[in-house]
Amino acid sequence: MRHILLLVTFLSVAACASVPPEDQSRPLIFGYSLTPETTEPQEMSVEQGEIFFTWNAQVLATHVTVNDVKLAVVETGKGNLYCGVSQQAFYCYEDQDGDNRLERRWSTAREQRYFNILMAREPSSLVTPIPFSPYEGAPESVHERVLGLIYNGPLEGVLTDDFEFAFGLAELQLGWATSKDAPRTPDGENWQGLRTLRTINLGQMSAKVNVTPLNLTYEALKLYVEGKMDIAFQAASDGEFDLSKKFKLEVVQPPTADNDVEPLEDNEGV
């Protein structure tokens, strides 16, 4: 059995090595234009596991072909591709020599281990290169998703004799959702987490946290031992966001003037 496993591993490595670097699969790194469901200040009670806020995440067209197919330039780590919907499927194209003509087409598929990563793979040469140019029309989306904010519940804390939090650390999570009202199942269906965000509550005092570059400010007003949380927050809309980069969580309103709170860690999820 050991020899069979070694042989399979060897063949897998050999198969990857036989594919030229320029033809190897690569992840698509989108720049999203985020539109929050509202930019007004919000204050609400949220239940543990609830998707309580969403953004409409769009990849906007940057180029257009002579056949009026809208494309967005997308980073891959191995050069840019131009991606969009063609023939009712999402494809990416490549300008190999920089002459403003697309010579190759790539199919796309979800990465098997991480569903939130879209991969470009299996390039093929076009019979006739397609001329393309910068898109200058009204904003148009070529790829769209729902970005959600969910409350995962309290992580740790200190309780008073009345079983209320004297100190509490709670967790929010940012991720892809099929919709705001879609049920979140234990096996992860309808939800793919991107990264976790922390929030601090000190009994009657709370810390306001600003998340850049997401332009989100939130404050845990009260934590409940049964899992609920009262929260105030506000989201702004400002340009494109690369959600693959590390977020910065900054305490912009410490609970007291003489009790500084250390910057919270941004924990990147799967």
Backbone as CSV, one residue per row, in Angstrom:
resi,resn,N_x,N_y,N_z,CA_x,CA_y,CA_z,C_x,C_y,C_z
1,MET,0.821,-1.198,0.000,0.000,0.000,0.000,0.860,1.256,0.000
2,ARG,1.937,1.245,0.781,2.823,2.402,0.846,3.400,2.703,-0.526
3,HIS,3.784,1.655,-1.280,4.359,1.860,-2.608,3.322,2.444,-3.565
4,ILE,2.065,2.053,-3.405,1.012,2.583,-4.268,0.811,4.066,-3.997
5,LEU,0.803,4.444,-2.693,0.640,5.846,-2.337,1.787,6.689,-2.860
6,LEU,2.991,6.179,-2.744,4.152,6.900,-3.250,4.074,7.070,-4.759
7,LEU,3.588,6.040,-5.455,3.479,6.109,-6.908,2.443,7.154,-7.321
8,VAL,1.295,7.178,-6.608,0.260,8.166,-6.920,0.779,9.577,-6.679
9,THR,1.477,9.777,-5.556,2.055,11.093,-5.266,3.044,11.503,-6.335
10,PHE,3.908,10.570,-6.755,4.901,10.859,-7.774,4.244,11.245,-9.098
11,LEU,3.195,10.498,-9.453,2.510,10.795,-10.712,1.813,12.146,-10.660
12,SER,1.253,12.519,-9.484,0.589,13.811,-9.340,1.579,14.950,-9.497
13,VAL,2.741,14.812,-8.836,3.782,15.834,-8.945,4.295,15.920,-10.374
14,ALA,4.477,14.753,-11.005,4.970,14.743,-12.383,3.977,15.396,-13.325
15,ALA,2.679,15.192,-13.067,1.657,15.796,-13.920,1.700,17.314,-13.820
16,CYS,1.856,17.838,-12.585,1.953,19.290,-12.395,3.200,19.843,-13.058
17,ALA,4.303,19.089,-12.919,5.563,19.557,-13.484,5.530,19.561,-15.002
18,SER,4.676,18.724,-15.597,4.631,18.653,-17.054,3.842,19.797,-17.679
19,VAL,3.087,20.549,-16.862,2.320,21.689,-17.365,3.209,22.924,-17.331
20,PRO,3.414,23.592,-18.460,4.247,24.799,-18.470,3.699,25.847,-17.507
21,PRO,4.553,26.655,-16.900,4.093,27.664,-15.930,3.004,28.576,-16.483
22,GLU,3.115,28.939,-17.750,2.131,29.847,-18.323,0.765,29.208,-18.522
23,ASP,0.672,27.875,-18.390,-0.600,27.173,-18.560,-1.172,26.654,-17.244
24,GLN,-0.472,26.872,-16.138,-0.919,26.336,-14.862,-2.097,27.138,-14.294
25,SER,-2.974,26.447,-13.574,-4.127,27.099,-12.953,-3.661,28.199,-12.010
26,ARG,-4.486,29.216,-11.862,-4.123,30.352,-11.012,-5.370,30.949,-10.379
27,PRO,-5.275,31.450,-9.146,-6.435,32.060,-8.478,-6.729,33.443,-9.044
28,LEU,-7.993,33.775,-9.102,-8.425,35.094,-9.558,-8.596,36.005,-8.344
29,ILE,-7.890,37.123,-8.339,-7.911,38.061,-7.222,-8.727,39.279,-7.651
30,PHE,-9.991,39.298,-7.248,-10.902,40.352,-7.688,-10.775,41.603,-6.827
31,GLY,-10.972,42.738,-7.454,-11.171,43.995,-6.745,-12.661,44.290,-6.749
32,TYR,-13.290,44.287,-5.565,-14.740,44.436,-5.481,-15.139,45.876,-5.179
33,SER,-16.186,46.319,-5.847,-16.843,47.563,-5.494,-17.999,47.205,-4.570
34,LEU,-17.911,47.643,-3.313,-18.889,47.237,-2.300,-19.938,48.332,-2.087
35,THR,-21.203,47.921,-2.131,-22.306,48.830,-1.839,-23.060,48.287,-0.629
36,PRO,-22.963,48.950,0.525,-23.678,48.454,1.715,-25.181,48.611,1.544
37,GLU,-25.942,47.760,2.224,-27.399,47.849,2.119,-27.918,49.183,2.630
38,THR,-27.177,49.834,3.506,-27.467,51.198,3.931,-26.186,51.814,4.492
39,THR,-26.069,53.124,4.375,-24.932,53.835,4.974,-25.369,54.613,6.214
40,GLU,-26.636,54.466,6.589,-27.135,55.133,7.783,-26.647,54.403,9.041
41,PRO,-26.402,55.128,10.137,-26.023,54.469,11.400,-27.107,53.490,11.842
42,GLN,-26.682,52.318,12.319,-27.609,51.266,12.717,-27.368,50.887,14.183
43,GLU,-28.452,50.524,14.856,-28.347,49.984,16.207,-29.401,48.890,16.342
44,MET,-28.983,47.683,16.697,-29.914,46.563,16.730,-29.425,45.468,17.674
45,SER,-30.333,44.546,17.975,-29.988,43.328,18.701,-29.850,42.201,17.689
46,VAL,-28.767,41.446,17.772,-28.534,40.365,16.818,-28.366,39.054,17.573
47,GLU,-28.847,37.988,16.953,-28.747,36.660,17.539,-27.467,35.960,17.077
48,GLN,-26.974,35.077,17.881,-25.805,34.291,17.505,-26.109,33.491,16.238
49,GLY,-25.221,33.613,15.235,-25.413,32.928,13.968,-26.192,33.717,12.941
50,GLU,-26.605,34.941,13.271,-27.435,35.738,12.358,-26.575,36.563,11.403
51,ILE,-26.913,36.522,10.107,-26.335,37.449,9.125,-27.140,38.738,9.233
52,PHE,-26.553,39.753,9.858,-27.342,40.938,10.167,-27.048,42.126,9.255
53,PHE,-26.049,41.995,8.365,-25.759,43.103,7.453,-25.070,42.549,6.213
54,THR,-25.341,43.172,5.062,-24.753,42.696,3.809,-24.282,43.858,2.936
55,TRP,-23.366,43.517,2.050,-22.924,44.406,0.980,-23.163,43.713,-0.364
56,ASN,-23.491,44.486,-1.377,-23.508,43.978,-2.735,-22.099,44.159,-3.303
57,ALA,-21.414,43.052,-3.580,-20.019,43.089,-4.049,-19.995,42.887,-5.560
58,GLN,-19.538,43.892,-6.292,-19.514,43.838,-7.741,-18.095,43.996,-8.271
59,VAL,-17.790,43.231,-9.311,-16.569,43.438,-10.080,-16.987,44.199,-11.329
60,LEU,-16.533,45.438,-11.457,-16.999,46.308,-12.525,-16.141,46.173,-13.782
61,ALA,-16.791,46.341,-14.910,-16.114,46.233,-16.208,-15.055,47.315,-16.353
62,THR,-13.902,46.913,-16.867,-12.818,47.856,-17.163,-12.484,47.884,-18.658
63,HIS,-12.897,46.832,-19.395,-12.584,46.722,-20.818,-13.776,46.145,-21.565
64,VAL,-13.760,46.273,-22.871,-14.838,45.746,-23.702,-14.240,45.254,-25.012
65,THR,-14.773,44.155,-25.538,-14.293,43.609,-26.808,-15.044,44.257,-27.971
66,VAL,-14.579,44.004,-29.172,-15.259,44.538,-30.360,-16.656,43.938,-30.502
67,ASN,-16.891,42.812,-29.848,-18.220,42.185,-29.865,-19.088,42.649,-28.695
68,ASP,-18.656,43.701,-27.991,-19.382,44.312,-26.890,-19.509,43.377,-25.679
69,VAL,-18.515,42.521,-25.455,-18.461,41.715,-24.238,-17.688,42.497,-23.191
70,LYS,-18.336,42.781,-22.048,-17.699,43.554,-20.985,-16.780,42.641,-20.181
71,LEU,-15.571,43.139,-19.880,-14.566,42.378,-19.145,-13.985,43.226,-18.021
72,ALA,-13.513,42.566,-16.978,-12.826,43.246,-15.890,-11.405,42.710,-15.797
73,VAL,-10.440,43.608,-15.615,-9.064,43.160,-15.453,-8.921,42.571,-14.047
74,VAL,-8.319,41.374,-13.968,-8.235,40.631,-12.713,-6.802,40.165,-12.503
75,GLU,-6.283,40.391,-11.301,-4.945,39.919,-10.959,-4.967,38.415,-10.703
76,THR,-3.842,37.760,-10.985,-3.741,36.321,-10.725,-2.467,35.935,-9.992
77,GLY,-1.527,36.838,-9.848,-0.222,36.487,-9.302,0.744,36.053,-10.389
78,LYS,0.215,35.767,-11.578,1.048,35.378,-12.724,0.665,36.210,-13.946
79,GLY,0.315,37.465,-13.707,-0.129,38.333,-14.793,-1.635,38.518,-14.750
80,ASN,-2.098,39.547,-15.438,-3.520,39.870,-15.440,-4.284,39.087,-16.493
81,LEU,-5.545,38.797,-16.172,-6.486,38.251,-17.128,-7.674,39.206,-17.226
82,TYR,-8.479,39.035,-18.274,-9.652,39.863,-18.501,-10.872,38.948,-18.470
83,CYS,-11.739,39.157,-17.469,-12.784,38.170,-17.194,-14.174,38.767,-17.331
84,GLY,-15.099,37.914,-17.762,-16.482,38.341,-17.901,-17.350,37.196,-18.383
85,VAL,-18.625,37.496,-18.601,-19.592,36.491,-19.029,-19.659,36.461,-20.548
86,SER,-19.422,35.286,-21.103,-19.496,35.084,-22.548,-20.188,33.754,-22.802
87,GLN,-21.185,33.755,-23.668,-21.931,32.532,-24.003,-22.480,31.881,-22.724
88,GLN,-23.018,32.726,-21.819,-23.668,32.300,-20.575,-22.730,31.559,-19.626
89,ALA,-21.453,31.787,-19.742,-20.466,31.199,-18.824,-19.437,32.265,-18.477
90,PHE,-18.785,32.090,-17.313,-17.787,33.063,-16.858,-16.410,32.609,-17.323
91,TYR,-15.812,33.373,-18.248,-14.510,33.035,-18.799,-13.511,34.159,-18.514
92,CYS,-12.243,33.821,-18.633,-11.181,34.816,-18.588,-10.372,34.722,-19.883
93,TYR,-9.834,35.855,-20.294,-9.065,35.931,-21.529,-7.697,36.524,-21.240
94,GLU,-6.768,36.252,-22.145,-5.379,36.678,-21.932,-4.843,37.374,-23.172
95,ASP,-4.218,38.512,-22.925,-3.475,39.229,-23.966,-2.004,38.915,-23.731
96,GLN,-1.475,37.934,-24.454,-0.136,37.418,-24.165,0.994,38.372,-24.547
97,ASP,0.781,39.167,-25.593,1.884,40.021,-26.068,1.602,41.513,-25.940
98,GLY,0.531,41.885,-25.254,0.255,43.293,-25.000,-0.143,44.102,-26.219
99,ASP,-0.742,43.453,-27.224,-1.124,44.176,-28.454,-2.607,44.520,-28.478
100,ASN,-3.267,44.465,-27.306,-4.699,44.776,-27.188,-5.565,43.822,-27.998
101,ARG,-5.112,42.585,-28.073,-5.907,41.515,-28.675,-5.822,40.306,-27.749
102,LEU,-6.954,39.657,-27.538,-7.036,38.500,-26.648,-6.769,37.235,-27.452
103,GLU,-5.690,36.522,-27.077,-5.292,35.336,-27.845,-5.701,34.018,-27.191
104,ARG,-5.963,34.038,-25.861,-6.287,32.775,-25.183,-7.501,32.954,-24.278
105,ARG,-8.251,31.858,-24.087,-9.392,31.854,-23.189,-9.169,30.815,-22.092
106,TRP,-9.508,31.188,-20.852,-9.393,30.318,-19.698,-10.789,30.001,-19.159
107,SER,-11.034,28.753,-18.816,-12.266,28.406,-18.107,-12.061,28.715,-16.628
108,THR,-13.151,28.767,-15.874,-13.062,29.059,-14.437,-13.833,28.012,-13.641
109,ALA,-13.368,27.787,-12.409,-14.018,26.828,-11.516,-13.628,27.145,-10.086
110,ARG,-14.469,26.745,-9.130,-14.150,26.927,-7.722,-13.012,26.008,-7.317
111,GLU,-12.110,26.524,-6.478,-11.037,25.709,-5.944,-11.640,24.683,-4.985
112,GLN,-11.289,23.424,-5.137,-11.956,22.352,-4.410,-11.806,22.480,-2.899
113,ARG,-10.659,22.904,-2.411,-10.447,22.959,-0.962,-11.050,24.205,-0.335
114,TYR,-11.108,25.317,-1.090,-11.596,26.589,-0.578,-12.618,27.143,-1.558
115,PHE,-13.897,26.994,-1.206,-14.961,27.293,-2.153,-15.011,28.764,-2.535
116,ASN,-14.487,29.656,-1.671,-14.579,31.080,-1.975,-13.497,31.547,-2.944
117,ILE,-12.650,30.651,-3.448,-11.594,31.021,-4.395,-11.982,30.526,-5.790
118,LEU,-12.014,31.454,-6.736,-12.305,31.102,-8.122,-10.983,30.974,-8.871
119,MET,-10.826,29.869,-9.595,-9.579,29.572,-10.304,-9.777,29.698,-11.812
120,ALA,-8.742,30.191,-12.479,-8.679,30.140,-13.945,-7.837,28.927,-14.320
121,ARG,-8.313,28.137,-15.291,-7.615,26.904,-15.623,-7.860,26.539,-17.092
122,GLU,-7.092,25.584,-17.555,-7.242,24.984,-18.888,-7.336,26.032,-20.002
123,PRO,-6.245,26.783,-20.215,-6.286,27.784,-21.291,-6.290,27.136,-22.667
124,SER,-6.935,27.813,-23.597,-6.956,27.343,-24.986,-6.788,28.538,-25.909
125,SER,-6.116,28.320,-27.019,-5.875,29.408,-27.979,-7.127,29.683,-28.798
126,LEU,-7.409,30.953,-29.013,-8.532,31.344,-29.853,-8.137,31.238,-31.321
127,VAL,-9.072,30.824,-32.149,-8.788,30.720,-33.587,-8.453,32.096,-34.154
128,THR,-9.226,33.096,-33.739,-8.994,34.476,-34.178,-8.885,35.368,-32.948
129,PRO,-7.768,36.062,-32.746,-7.650,36.971,-31.604,-8.757,38.029,-31.622
130,ILE,-9.189,38.433,-30.411,-10.296,39.374,-30.275,-9.747,40.738,-29.820
131,PRO,-9.898,41.776,-30.626,-9.482,43.116,-30.187,-10.333,43.596,-29.008
132,PHE,-9.705,44.324,-28.104,-10.436,44.892,-26.975,-9.828,46.230,-26.607
133,SER,-10.560,47.020,-25.825,-10.132,48.371,-25.465,-10.721,48.744,-24.111
134,PRO,-10.237,49.832,-23.489,-10.799,50.261,-22.205,-12.293,50.577,-22.322
135,TYR,-13.034,50.210,-21.279,-14.476,50.462,-21.245,-14.719,51.827,-20.616
136,GLU,-15.505,52.660,-21.277,-15.745,54.025,-20.808,-17.228,54.319,-20.604
137,GLY,-18.066,53.295,-20.593,-19.500,53.501,-20.412,-19.910,53.586,-18.958
138,ALA,-21.226,53.518,-18.726,-21.747,53.537,-17.357,-21.275,52.291,-16.613
139,PRO,-21.086,52.378,-15.285,-20.615,51.220,-14.516,-21.477,49.983,-14.782
140,GLU,-20.817,48.868,-15.067,-21.520,47.623,-15.349,-20.781,46.469,-14.693
141,SER,-21.526,45.606,-14.017,-20.930,44.498,-13.282,-20.734,43.286,-14.192
142,VAL,-19.580,42.616,-14.025,-19.331,41.372,-14.744,-19.341,40.168,-13.798
143,HIS,-19.325,40.447,-12.488,-19.316,39.379,-11.482,-19.875,39.968,-10.200
144,GLU,-20.793,39.267,-9.543,-21.503,39.840,-8.407,-21.717,38.791,-7.322
145,ARG,-21.529,39.223,-6.058,-21.722,38.329,-4.925,-22.314,39.109,-3.758
146,VAL,-22.734,38.371,-2.704,-23.253,38.986,-1.487,-22.231,38.784,-0.372
147,LEU,-21.745,39.895,0.183,-20.822,39.858,1.308,-21.620,40.114,2.575
148,GLY,-21.485,39.243,3.560,-22.296,39.352,4.763,-21.470,39.489,6.031
149,LEU,-22.126,40.005,7.065,-21.521,40.121,8.389,-22.384,39.319,9.352
150,ILE,-21.747,38.404,10.072,-22.472,37.474,10.932,-21.928,37.592,12.364
151,TYR,-22.802,37.338,13.336,-22.380,37.337,14.743,-22.182,35.899,15.192
152,ASN,-20.937,35.561,15.549,-20.614,34.192,15.969,-20.831,33.942,17.452
153,GLY,-20.950,35.023,18.240,-21.212,34.844,19.665,-20.044,35.274,20.537
154,PRO,-20.228,35.235,21.868,-19.145,35.607,22.789,-18.056,34.542,22.818
155,LEU,-16.812,34.990,22.925,-15.668,34.079,22.982,-15.237,33.797,24.419
156,GLU,-15.180,34.853,25.220,-14.776,34.709,26.614,-15.223,35.948,27.371
157,GLY,-15.187,35.867,28.690,-15.571,37.027,29.476,-15.600,36.722,30.961
158,VAL,-15.919,37.745,31.727,-16.049,37.650,33.185,-17.471,38.049,33.547
159,LEU,-18.159,37.214,34.320,-19.544,37.461,34.680,-19.656,38.057,36.081
160,THR,-20.682,38.886,36.264,-21.002,39.423,37.587,-21.861,38.396,38.346
161,ASP,-22.197,38.738,39.598,-23.072,37.858,40.376,-24.466,37.756,39.762
162,ASP,-24.816,38.732,38.942,-26.127,38.728,38.278,-26.064,38.049,36.910
163,PHE,-24.965,37.380,36.636,-24.763,36.668,35.375,-24.868,37.598,34.160
164,GLU,-24.246,38.757,34.294,-24.077,39.675,33.182,-22.590,39.863,32.943
165,PHE,-22.229,40.225,31.712,-20.817,40.377,31.384,-20.251,41.645,32.015
166,ALA,-19.248,41.477,32.892,-18.454,42.611,33.358,-17.374,42.926,32.324
167,PHE,-16.957,41.895,31.637,-16.025,42.026,30.513,-16.366,40.929,29.514
168,GLY,-16.336,41.274,28.239,-16.633,40.257,27.235,-15.915,40.514,25.926
169,LEU,-15.476,39.432,25.303,-14.870,39.485,23.981,-15.740,38.654,23.051
170,ALA,-16.244,39.281,21.985,-17.150,38.610,21.060,-16.554,38.593,19.666
171,GLU,-17.136,37.763,18.798,-16.588,37.578,17.460,-17.650,37.811,16.389
172,LEU,-17.270,38.636,15.425,-18.027,38.794,14.192,-17.259,38.085,13.090
173,GLN,-17.937,37.738,12.012,-17.258,37.123,10.880,-17.786,37.708,9.578
174,LEU,-16.858,37.992,8.686,-17.185,38.485,7.356,-17.078,37.322,6.382
175,GLY,-18.053,37.192,5.478,-18.000,36.061,4.558,-18.966,36.203,3.402
176,TRP,-18.902,35.227,2.502,-19.787,35.200,1.339,-21.064,34.463,1.703
177,ALA,-22.204,35.053,1.359,-23.501,34.446,1.630,-24.272,34.322,0.319
178,THR,-25.151,33.345,0.249,-26.003,33.254,-0.934,-27.063,34.350,-0.911
179,SER,-27.499,34.758,0.283,-28.395,35.897,0.467,-28.434,36.207,1.955
180,LYS,-28.996,37.364,2.310,-29.049,37.751,3.716,-29.933,36.809,4.523
181,ASP,-31.000,36.314,3.901,-31.969,35.487,4.619,-31.706,33.994,4.480
182,ALA,-30.627,33.612,3.775,-30.346,32.185,3.597,-29.942,31.564,4.930
183,PRO,-30.485,30.391,5.276,-30.101,29.753,6.543,-28.642,29.322,6.519
184,ARG,-27.965,29.517,7.633,-26.573,29.098,7.763,-26.553,27.706,8.362
185,THR,-26.105,26.710,7.623,-26.146,25.322,8.065,-24.814,24.912,8.701
186,PRO,-24.814,23.898,9.581,-23.573,23.474,10.238,-22.484,23.024,9.275
187,ASP,-22.859,22.526,8.096,-21.849,22.062,7.150,-21.310,23.187,6.273
188,GLY,-21.716,24.446,6.545,-21.176,25.579,5.813,-21.960,25.972,4.580
189,GLU,-23.047,25.263,4.287,-23.831,25.604,3.112,-24.404,27.013,3.261
190,ASN,-24.391,27.779,2.179,-24.891,29.158,2.123,-23.952,30.168,2.786
191,TRP,-22.815,29.724,3.286,-21.899,30.662,3.955,-20.459,30.174,3.825
192,GLN,-19.568,31.075,3.356,-18.132,30.786,3.336,-17.410,31.932,4.039
193,GLY,-16.885,31.656,5.233,-16.222,32.689,6.017,-14.927,33.161,5.377
194,LEU,-14.684,34.465,5.461,-13.451,35.059,4.941,-12.478,35.399,6.064
195,ARG,-12.972,36.095,7.089,-12.106,36.480,8.199,-12.959,36.878,9.395
196,THR,-12.357,36.778,10.572,-13.062,37.111,11.799,-12.676,38.495,12.283
197,LEU,-13.628,39.153,12.944,-13.436,40.478,13.522,-13.803,40.397,14.991
198,ARG,-13.012,41.011,15.851,-13.252,40.941,17.286,-13.867,42.246,17.797
199,THR,-14.610,42.150,18.889,-15.173,43.330,19.525,-15.119,43.157,21.034
200,ILE,-14.928,44.260,21.752,-14.764,44.248,23.201,-15.914,45.006,23.857
201,ASN,-16.433,44.447,24.958,-17.416,45.146,25.776,-16.985,45.048,27.223
202,LEU,-16.956,46.197,27.920,-16.566,46.239,29.329,-17.761,46.664,30.174
203,GLY,-18.716,45.765,30.301,-19.888,46.078,31.105,-20.669,47.247,30.543
204,GLN,-20.658,48.373,31.274,-21.369,49.567,30.832,-20.580,50.361,29.797
205,MET,-19.353,49.975,29.537,-18.512,50.702,28.583,-18.212,49.811,27.387
206,SER,-17.960,50.420,26.260,-17.661,49.653,25.057,-16.629,50.393,24.227
207,ALA,-15.961,49.648,23.359,-14.937,50.221,22.485,-15.459,50.251,21.056
208,LYS,-15.346,51.412,20.419,-15.730,51.536,19.013,-14.532,51.142,18.153
209,VAL,-14.783,50.258,17.184,-13.715,49.705,16.354,-13.941,50.104,14.904
210,ASN,-12.879,50.548,14.255,-12.936,50.894,12.837,-12.142,49.859,12.040
211,VAL,-12.754,49.329,10.965,-12.127,48.311,10.133,-11.764,48.923,8.793
212,THR,-10.464,48.987,8.512,-10.016,49.452,7.201,-9.376,48.272,6.477
213,PRO,-9.526,48.196,5.148,-10.110,49.197,4.249,-11.607,49.011,4.022
214,LEU,-12.312,48.302,4.902,-13.723,48.008,4.681,-14.625,49.211,4.946
215,ASN,-14.097,50.225,5.656,-14.892,51.398,6.019,-16.121,51.011,6.842
216,LEU,-15.879,50.158,7.837,-16.925,49.721,8.755,-16.522,50.099,10.172
217,THR,-17.445,50.719,10.886,-17.242,51.042,12.295,-18.331,50.345,13.110
218,TYR,-17.928,49.659,14.186,-18.924,48.970,15.001,-18.572,49.072,16.482
219,GLU,-19.600,48.863,17.308,-19.430,48.975,18.752,-20.383,48.001,19.431
220,ALA,-19.856,47.103,20.243,-20.678,46.166,21.012,-21.243,46.894,22.222
221,LEU,-22.544,47.144,22.221,-23.162,47.900,23.302,-23.417,47.028,24.533
222,LYS,-23.811,45.763,24.288,-24.060,44.857,25.408,-24.007,43.419,24.919
223,LEU,-23.379,42.557,25.713,-23.337,41.124,25.441,-24.236,40.403,26.432
224,TYR,-24.896,39.352,25.943,-25.787,38.571,26.784,-25.266,37.136,26.857
225,VAL,-25.401,36.523,28.034,-24.867,35.173,28.220,-25.581,34.161,27.335
226,GLU,-26.833,34.440,26.946,-27.559,33.510,26.087,-27.150,33.632,24.623
227,GLY,-26.232,34.563,24.315,-25.681,34.629,22.963,-26.039,35.855,22.168
228,LYS,-27.031,36.607,22.601,-27.445,37.808,21.865,-26.458,38.947,22.102
229,MET,-26.436,39.924,21.187,-25.600,41.102,21.361,-26.338,42.329,20.838
230,ASP,-26.238,43.434,21.571,-26.683,44.731,21.084,-25.479,45.403,20.438
231,ILE,-25.644,45.869,19.202,-24.515,46.421,18.462,-24.933,47.679,17.712
232,ALA,-24.026,48.645,17.654,-24.189,49.836,16.825,-23.103,49.794,15.762
233,PHE,-23.454,50.151,14.533,-22.466,50.098,13.454,-22.869,51.013,12.312
234,GLN,-21.888,51.290,11.468,-22.134,52.085,10.264,-21.129,51.681,9.202
235,ALA,-21.603,51.519,7.970,-20.754,51.152,6.836,-20.776,52.274,5.815
236,ALA,-19.621,52.553,5.239,-19.521,53.558,4.186,-19.144,52.872,2.886
237,SER,-19.444,53.517,1.785,-19.108,52.989,0.463,-18.042,53.879,-0.151
238,ASP,-16.903,53.301,-0.503,-15.808,54.122,-1.000,-14.858,53.299,-1.856
239,GLY,-15.093,53.255,-3.166,-14.151,52.656,-4.099,-14.101,51.142,-4.052
240,GLU,-12.981,50.607,-4.573,-12.810,49.165,-4.680,-12.039,48.618,-3.479
241,PHE,-12.296,47.328,-3.176,-11.686,46.689,-2.025,-11.067,45.365,-2.455
242,ASP,-9.849,45.129,-2.018,-9.211,43.838,-2.208,-9.390,43.060,-0.911
243,LEU,-10.358,42.144,-0.903,-10.702,41.421,0.325,-9.676,40.360,0.696
244,SER,-8.678,40.143,-0.169,-7.651,39.159,0.147,-6.554,39.747,1.031
245,LYS,-6.507,41.069,1.151,-5.461,41.707,1.938,-5.864,41.791,3.404
246,LYS,-4.865,41.911,4.262,-5.082,41.942,5.702,-5.833,43.208,6.099
247,PHE,-6.823,43.047,6.965,-7.577,44.176,7.473,-6.870,44.767,8.693
248,LYS,-7.152,46.031,8.954,-6.642,46.686,10.154,-7.828,47.046,11.039
249,LEU,-7.809,46.554,12.286,-8.844,46.856,13.254,-8.280,47.842,14.262
250,GLU,-8.855,49.036,14.298,-8.337,50.099,15.148,-9.412,50.567,16.121
251,VAL,-9.061,50.613,17.412,-9.974,51.147,18.412,-9.939,52.662,18.318
252,VAL,-11.057,53.247,17.882,-11.103,54.701,17.667,-11.750,55.427,18.832
253,GLN,-12.376,54.678,19.765,-12.976,55.280,20.945,-12.774,54.349,22.129
254,PRO,-11.623,54.461,22.811,-11.372,53.583,23.963,-12.454,53.754,25.018
255,PRO,-12.720,52.699,25.816,-13.752,52.776,26.847,-13.526,53.906,27.851
256,THR,-12.263,54.142,28.253,-11.950,55.249,29.153,-10.681,55.905,28.672
257,ALA,-10.462,57.134,29.087,-9.284,57.877,28.639,-8.002,57.282,29.171
258,ASP,-8.074,56.626,30.348,-6.855,56.082,30.943,-6.788,54.567,30.837
259,ASN,-7.634,53.974,30.015,-7.642,52.522,29.866,-7.590,52.182,28.387
260,ASP,-6.398,52.312,27.803,-6.246,52.071,26.374,-6.453,50.609,26.060
261,VAL,-6.999,50.350,24.879,-7.223,48.991,24.406,-6.266,48.720,23.264
262,GLU,-5.594,47.609,23.320,-4.657,47.243,22.267,-5.407,46.978,20.956
263,PRO,-4.758,47.254,19.785,-5.394,46.939,18.507,-5.803,45.478,18.437
264,LEU,-6.980,45.218,17.893,-7.474,43.858,17.795,-6.853,43.150,16.609
265,GLU,-6.663,41.859,16.760,-6.081,41.068,15.687,-7.118,40.774,14.619
266,ASP,-6.659,40.826,13.358,-7.494,40.406,12.235,-7.133,38.972,11.909
267,ASN,-8.056,38.046,12.137,-7.788,36.638,11.920,-8.369,36.212,10.593
268,GLU,-7.499,35.840,9.668,-7.953,35.443,8.344,-8.475,34.019,8.386
269,GLY,-9.684,33.817,7.863,-10.283,32.503,7.832,-10.097,31.848,6.481
270,VAL,-10.704,30.683,6.337,-10.617,29.940,5.082,-11.517,30.594,4.065
